[in-house]
Amino acid sequence: MVNAMERSKGLRAIWREPRKQMARVIQESGVHFTIHDLRRTFITVAESLDISAYALKRLLNHKMSNDVTAGYIIKDAERLRAPMQKITDYFLSSFANGIQCLSTDDKVSHAS
């Protein structure tokens, strides 16, 4: 059985260095992309689903140190579950229906 420290080290290594997995997806799909492309697509889709700006910042792990209002919001990971599920459902539905997500003019459009 893997202890918590070993498991967390493995997870950090995966999140820190996704190049190998990305290279495989790029090779198999023929579509070149970067980590920032993925983050940009994620936030564009999330914003188009009317996810609050504060939830978006938390989901992207952005700091809100200069935002006085954000300082009054109680941070609760459970509150991010519903917005994340909404985003996940969008992507899964799009993939299942063969829809390619494209970002244009900060809104999501669909091309089949």
N, C-alpha and C positions, 0 to 999 in steps of 0.2 A: 504494500500500500504506500502511496506517495504522501509524504507529509505536506502540511500547508506551505512551508517555506519552499520546498522543491517545486510544488505546483505553481506558486506565485513567480518563482524565477523563470519557469517555463513560459508562463503567460506573458511576462514582461519581454522575454526574448521574441516571442511571436509578434507582439504589438510593436516592438521597437524595430523589427527588421522584417517587413512583409515583402521585400523585393523578390524573393524566390517564388512565393505564391503569385505575386503580380506578374512576374515574367511568364509563368506557366499560363495564366489566363490570357495575357497578351498574345502569346504564341498560339494558343488554341483558338482564340477568337479573331485574331488579326486586327484587333482594335487597340491602339496605343492609348494609355491613360496614365495619369499620375495620381498620387495621394490627394493632391489639391483638387484634381478633377472630381474625385470621389466625394470629397468634403463639399465642394461647390454643388454637385448634383444633389447630395443629401439635403443641404440647407435650402436649395431652391425648391425641391419637392416639399419639404416640411413647411416652408413658408406658404406655398400654394395651397396647403391643406389647412391654413389658418392656425398653425401652431403658434403660441405666444412667443414674442421675442425673448422673454426671459427663459422659457423652456428651451428655445433654440440655443441660446448661449450656454445653458447648462449641458445640453446634449453634446455640444461641440467642445465643452470644457474651456470656454472662454471666460476670462476674468471679468467681473463687474465691479471692480474697485472704485471706479469714478462715477458710479451710478448710485445716487443717494437712495432712490426708491428701492433698488435691488437689495440694499442693506437691510431693509425691513422685511424682506420675504424670507420666511423660514424655509431653509433648504431641507427637502425631504425627497429622497430618491424615489419613493413610492409615487410621488406626483408626476414623475417623468414616465412612468409605465404606460399610461394611456396615450400620451403623444407619441411615444416610441412605437407602440402597437399600431397606431394609425399610419405612421410612416411605413412600417413593415408591411402592413396589409396592402398599402398602395403598391409597393414594389412587387410583392408576391402576385398580386392581381395583374399587374402590368406584364410581368414575366410569363405568367400562365396564359395570358391572352396574346402573347407575341408582340406586345407593343414596346417600341423603343422610346425611352424617355429622352427628350431633347430639351435643353435649356435655351430659351430665347426670350429676350426682353424681360429677364427676371421672372418669367412665368413658365410653367411646364406646358409643353404642347405634346401631342402624340402623333407619331408616324407609324404606320403599319408596315 
